[in-house]
């Protein structure tokens, strides 16, 4: 059953973790980490768990490791420790770890309970909310996955102190997106508080939860959450195999610039609003130029996008800042114009 999990912040999250043994009545407790969260985040979690014992499973960080082979490693570790269906898994990490960890937990013995503990801004405002799980496959992002809800999602801002500025900015992009598709007020507030985005985490999450609650399995309205992602995911996949891979939020920022142009020139987004979006994102992110080789690769990668129907690549378009429409298609000519526009913006 798909549902929107309860979200706990700060003090409530700490209280939940301290009483976890009585809340979940687990047979065994596992904590999934990567090399970064093991070092920087696990000590904080230990303080919250008190004397509750657990078994740590550590994987390698990064999008390149979001694979079926890492799931096999998680499953092998759960099997080696004889985890039964009453076991509980705490997912301590960013979007890659929570996506993959949730997928692995949901498949093991037809489903273990898991709790998301996002440690990056990106995971707090996006990846850990909405019950999507998944891994990359054959070079295609989130190609294998399922809908599965956590027992709870615990957001604690102390974990943000472990991040560098680039990682923080990556998370801000999903907050920008939430404002663009659902709340002009959130978009404007975020621009004025860009140096302290953590103050708007709860507002950003609430926007996503409201959309997901109306369409849990993405049959309609929830598709608007993919604004910037049709092109953005393809860009992220392309640059993953280059010397300068993009973080998720950086790729989505590029996707938003491209899809905002398409929204303005082939829809109803005003030029004034396009200029606002373009100036804000181009000033905040250092984005790469897109060569002809990159453009051709991105177009090919989009043919595998999950939102496609038959031979049509589906996009989300902005009607105006705060309002979006899904299942939009564009011509090859329109895409080329968008690439040309983007390269004029990102020229340094």
C-alpha positions as CSV (number, residue, x, y, z in Angstrom):
1,X,0.0,0.0,0.0
2,X,1.3,3.4,-1.0
3,X,1.0,6.2,1.6
4,X,2.6,9.4,2.6
5,X,4.8,8.6,5.6
6,X,4.8,10.7,8.7
7,X,7.6,13.3,8.7
8,X,9.4,14.2,11.9
9,X,11.7,17.2,12.4
10,X,14.5,17.9,14.8
11,X,13.3,17.2,18.4
12,X,10.5,14.9,17.2
13,X,13.0,12.9,15.1
14,X,15.3,12.4,18.1
15,X,12.4,11.3,20.3
16,X,11.3,8.8,17.6
17,X,14.7,7.3,17.4
18,X,15.2,7.0,21.1
19,X,11.9,5.0,21.4
20,X,12.3,3.1,18.1
21,X,12.5,-0.3,19.8
22,X,9.1,0.1,21.3
23,X,7.6,1.8,18.2
24,X,8.7,-0.8,15.7
25,X,9.3,-3.9,17.8
26,X,12.0,-5.1,15.5
27,X,13.8,-8.4,15.7
28,X,17.1,-6.8,14.4
29,X,18.1,-3.3,13.6
30,X,20.3,-2.5,10.6
31,X,21.8,0.8,9.6
32,X,22.7,1.3,5.9
33,X,25.6,3.8,5.5
34,X,28.2,4.8,2.9
35,X,31.8,5.8,3.6
36,X,30.8,9.4,4.1
37,X,27.8,9.0,6.4
38,X,29.7,6.3,8.4
39,X,32.3,9.0,9.2
40,X,30.2,12.1,9.5
41,X,26.6,11.1,10.3
42,X,26.7,7.9,12.2
43,X,28.1,9.4,15.4
44,X,25.1,11.8,15.5
45,X,22.7,8.9,15.0
46,X,24.4,6.9,17.7
47,X,23.6,9.6,20.2
48,X,19.9,9.4,19.2
49,X,19.7,5.6,19.4
50,X,21.1,5.4,22.9
51,X,21.8,1.8,23.9
52,X,19.9,0.2,21.0
53,X,22.2,-2.2,19.2
54,X,22.4,-2.4,15.4
55,X,24.3,-4.0,12.5
56,X,25.9,-1.6,10.1
57,X,26.0,-2.4,6.3
58,X,28.2,0.0,4.5
59,X,28.2,0.6,0.7
60,X,30.1,3.0,-1.6
61,X,28.6,6.4,-2.2
62,X,27.8,8.1,-5.5
63,X,25.4,7.7,-8.4
64,X,27.9,5.4,-10.2
65,X,27.3,2.9,-7.4
66,X,23.5,2.9,-7.5
67,X,23.4,-0.5,-9.1
68,X,22.0,-4.0,-8.9
69,X,25.4,-5.3,-7.7
70,X,25.2,-3.1,-4.7
71,X,21.7,-4.3,-4.0
72,X,23.1,-7.9,-4.2
73,X,25.7,-6.9,-1.6
74,X,23.0,-5.5,0.8
75,X,20.9,-8.6,0.3
76,X,23.9,-10.9,1.0
77,X,24.6,-9.0,4.2
78,X,21.0,-9.2,5.4
79,X,21.1,-12.9,4.6
80,X,24.4,-13.5,6.3
81,X,22.9,-11.9,9.5
82,X,19.7,-14.0,9.1
83,X,17.5,-10.9,8.9
84,X,13.8,-11.9,9.1
85,X,10.7,-10.0,8.1
86,X,10.5,-8.3,11.4
87,X,13.9,-6.6,10.9
88,X,14.1,-2.8,10.5
89,X,16.5,-0.9,8.3
90,X,17.5,2.7,8.9
91,X,18.7,4.4,5.7
92,X,21.3,7.0,6.7
93,X,22.4,8.9,3.6
94,X,21.6,11.0,0.6
95,X,19.3,10.4,-2.4
96,X,21.4,7.6,-3.8
97,X,21.5,5.6,-0.6
98,X,17.8,6.2,0.3
99,X,16.7,5.3,-3.2
100,X,18.8,2.1,-3.4
101,X,18.4,1.2,0.2
102,X,14.6,1.4,0.1
103,X,14.6,-0.7,-3.1
104,X,16.8,-3.4,-1.5
105,X,14.8,-3.4,1.7
106,X,11.5,-3.6,-0.2
107,X,12.6,-6.6,-2.2
108,X,14.2,-8.6,0.5
109,X,11.8,-11.4,1.6
110,X,9.1,-9.4,-0.1
111,X,9.6,-6.4,2.1
112,X,11.4,-5.2,5.2
113,X,10.3,-2.1,7.0
114,X,12.7,0.9,6.6
115,X,13.1,4.4,7.9
116,X,14.5,7.2,5.8
117,X,17.1,9.4,7.6
118,X,18.2,11.8,4.8
119,X,21.5,13.5,5.4
120,X,21.6,15.8,2.4
121,X,19.4,18.7,1.6
122,X,18.5,17.0,-1.7
123,X,17.3,13.9,0.1
124,X,15.4,15.9,2.7
125,X,13.3,17.9,0.3
126,X,12.9,15.3,-2.5
127,X,14.5,11.8,-2.6
128,X,13.3,10.5,0.8
129,X,9.7,11.8,0.3
130,X,7.2,10.2,-2.0
131,X,7.7,6.5,-1.8
132,X,9.8,6.1,-4.9
133,X,12.7,3.7,-4.8
134,X,15.1,2.5,-7.5
135,X,18.4,1.9,-9.0
136,X,20.2,2.8,-12.3
137,X,20.4,0.1,-14.9
138,X,22.3,-0.2,-18.2
139,X,23.3,3.5,-17.8
140,X,19.7,4.6,-17.4
141,X,18.7,6.5,-14.3
142,X,16.2,5.0,-11.9
143,X,15.3,2.5,-14.6
144,X,14.5,-0.3,-12.1
145,X,12.4,0.4,-9.1
146,X,9.0,0.4,-7.3
147,X,6.8,2.4,-5.0
148,X,7.3,1.5,-1.4
149,X,6.7,3.7,1.7
150,X,9.0,4.1,4.6
151,X,7.8,3.6,8.2
152,X,8.8,7.2,8.7
153,X,11.1,9.9,7.3
154,X,13.2,11.7,9.9
155,X,14.6,15.1,8.9
156,X,17.2,16.5,11.2
157,X,19.1,19.6,10.0
158,X,22.2,18.9,12.0
159,X,23.2,16.5,9.2
160,X,23.4,19.5,6.9
161,X,26.6,20.7,8.7
162,X,28.4,17.7,7.1
163,X,27.8,19.0,3.5
164,X,29.9,21.3,1.4
165,X,28.4,24.3,-0.5
166,X,28.1,22.4,-3.8
167,X,26.0,19.6,-2.2
168,X,23.8,22.2,-0.5
169,X,23.2,24.0,-3.8
170,X,22.3,20.7,-5.4
171,X,19.5,20.3,-2.9
172,X,18.3,23.8,-3.3
173,X,17.4,23.1,-7.0
174,X,14.6,20.7,-6.0
175,X,13.3,23.4,-3.7
176,X,13.3,25.9,-6.6
177,X,11.4,23.3,-8.6
178,X,8.7,22.9,-6.0
179,X,8.1,26.6,-6.1
180,X,8.1,26.8,-9.9
181,X,5.5,24.1,-10.3
182,X,3.3,24.7,-7.2
183,X,3.9,27.9,-5.3
184,X,5.1,31.3,-6.7
185,X,5.3,32.4,-3.0
186,X,7.8,29.6,-2.3
187,X,9.9,30.6,-5.3
188,X,10.1,34.2,-4.2
189,X,10.8,33.3,-0.6
190,X,13.6,31.0,-1.5
191,X,15.3,33.6,-3.7
192,X,15.3,36.0,-0.7
193,X,16.6,33.4,1.7
194,X,19.0,31.6,-0.6
195,X,21.8,31.8,2.0
196,X,19.6,29.9,4.5
197,X,17.5,27.4,2.5
198,X,17.2,25.2,5.6
199,X,14.6,27.6,6.9
200,X,12.2,26.5,4.1
201,X,12.7,22.8,4.2
202,X,9.4,22.1,5.8
203,X,7.5,24.3,3.3
204,X,9.2,22.6,0.4
205,X,8.5,19.1,1.7
206,X,4.9,20.1,2.3
207,X,4.5,21.1,-1.3
208,X,5.7,17.8,-2.5
209,X,3.6,15.8,0.0
210,X,0.5,17.6,-1.1
211,X,1.1,16.6,-4.7
212,X,2.0,13.0,-3.9
213,X,-1.0,12.6,-1.6
214,X,-3.3,13.4,-4.6
215,X,-1.6,11.0,-7.0
216,X,0.6,8.5,-5.1
217,X,1.6,6.3,-8.1
218,X,2.1,9.1,-10.7
219,X,-0.9,8.5,-13.0
220,X,-1.5,12.3,-13.5
221,X,-0.8,15.3,-11.3
222,X,2.4,13.8,-9.7
223,X,4.1,14.0,-13.1
224,X,4.6,17.7,-12.6
225,X,7.3,16.9,-10.0
226,X,9.3,15.8,-13.1
227,X,9.7,19.4,-14.3
228,X,13.3,19.8,-15.5
229,X,13.9,16.1,-15.1
230,X,13.2,14.8,-18.6
231,X,16.2,16.7,-19.9
232,X,17.9,16.9,-16.5
233,X,18.1,13.1,-15.9
234,X,19.5,12.6,-19.4
235,X,22.1,15.3,-18.8
236,X,23.0,13.7,-15.4
237,X,23.4,10.3,-17.1
238,X,25.5,11.7,-19.9
239,X,27.9,13.6,-17.7
240,X,28.2,10.7,-15.2
241,X,30.7,9.1,-17.6
242,X,32.8,12.2,-18.3
243,X,35.6,13.8,-16.3
244,X,33.2,16.4,-14.9
245,X,30.0,14.6,-13.7
246,X,27.2,16.7,-12.5
247,X,25.4,16.5,-9.2
248,X,21.7,15.7,-9.4
249,X,20.6,19.2,-8.6
250,X,23.1,20.7,-11.1
251,X,21.7,18.5,-13.9
252,X,18.1,19.4,-12.9
253,X,19.0,23.1,-12.9
254,X,20.2,22.7,-16.5
255,X,17.0,20.8,-17.3
256,X,14.9,23.5,-15.7
257,X,16.6,26.2,-17.9
258,X,15.9,24.2,-21.0
259,X,12.4,23.2,-20.2
260,X,11.5,26.8,-19.1
261,X,12.6,28.0,-22.5
262,X,10.3,25.4,-24.1
263,X,7.5,26.5,-21.7
264,X,7.9,30.1,-22.8
265,X,8.3,29.7,-26.5
266,X,5.8,26.8,-27.0
267,X,3.4,27.5,-24.1
268,X,2.2,30.3,-21.9
269,X,5.1,31.1,-19.6
270,X,5.8,34.8,-20.0
271,X,9.2,36.2,-21.1
272,X,9.4,38.1,-17.8
273,X,9.1,34.9,-15.9
274,X,11.5,33.0,-18.2
275,X,14.1,35.8,-17.6
276,X,13.5,35.6,-13.8
277,X,14.1,31.8,-13.8
278,X,17.1,32.1,-16.2
279,X,18.8,34.8,-14.2
280,X,18.3,33.1,-10.9
281,X,19.5,29.6,-11.8
282,X,22.4,30.8,-14.1
283,X,23.7,33.0,-11.3
284,X,23.4,30.3,-8.7
285,X,24.9,27.3,-10.6
286,X,28.0,27.0,-12.7
287,X,26.7,24.9,-15.5
288,X,28.5,23.4,-18.5
289,X,28.1,24.2,-22.2
290,X,26.4,21.4,-24.2
291,X,28.3,20.3,-27.3
292,X,26.7,18.7,-30.3
293,X,27.9,15.4,-29.0
294,X,26.2,16.0,-25.7
295,X,23.0,17.2,-27.2
296,X,22.7,14.1,-29.5
297,X,23.4,11.8,-26.5
298,X,20.8,13.6,-24.3
299,X,18.1,13.3,-27.0
300,X,18.9,9.5,-27.3
301,X,18.8,9.0,-23.6
302,X,15.4,10.8,-23.3
303,X,13.9,8.0,-25.5
304,X,14.1,5.8,-22.4
305,X,12.4,8.3,-20.0
306,X,9.8,6.7,-17.7
307,X,7.2,9.3,-18.6
308,X,7.2,8.4,-22.3
309,X,4.1,7.1,-24.0
310,X,4.6,5.0,-27.1
311,X,7.1,7.0,-29.2
312,X,6.4,10.4,-27.5
313,X,8.9,12.0,-25.1
314,X,6.7,13.7,-22.5
315,X,7.7,16.9,-20.7
316,X,6.3,19.1,-18.0
317,X,5.7,22.7,-19.0
318,X,5.2,25.8,-16.8
319,X,2.0,27.8,-17.5
320,X,3.4,30.4,-15.1
321,X,5.5,30.4,-12.0
322,X,3.6,28.3,-9.5
323,X,1.5,26.3,-12.1
324,X,2.5,23.4,-14.4
325,X,1.0,21.1,-16.9
326,X,2.2,17.5,-17.7
327,X,2.3,15.3,-20.8
328,X,3.6,18.0,-23.2
329,X,5.5,17.1,-26.3
330,X,8.0,19.2,-28.3
331,X,9.4,18.9,-31.8
332,X,13.1,18.3,-32.6
333,X,13.3,21.9,-33.8
334,X,12.0,23.1,-30.4
335,X,14.6,21.1,-28.6
336,X,17.4,22.4,-30.7
337,X,16.3,26.0,-30.1
338,X,16.3,25.2,-26.3
339,X,19.9,23.9,-26.5
340,X,20.9,27.0,-28.4
341,X,19.2,29.2,-25.8
342,X,20.9,27.3,-22.9
343,X,24.3,27.7,-24.4
344,X,23.9,31.4,-24.7
345,X,23.1,31.5,-21.0
346,X,25.9,29.3,-19.8
347,X,28.6,30.9,-21.9
348,X,31.3,32.3,-19.5
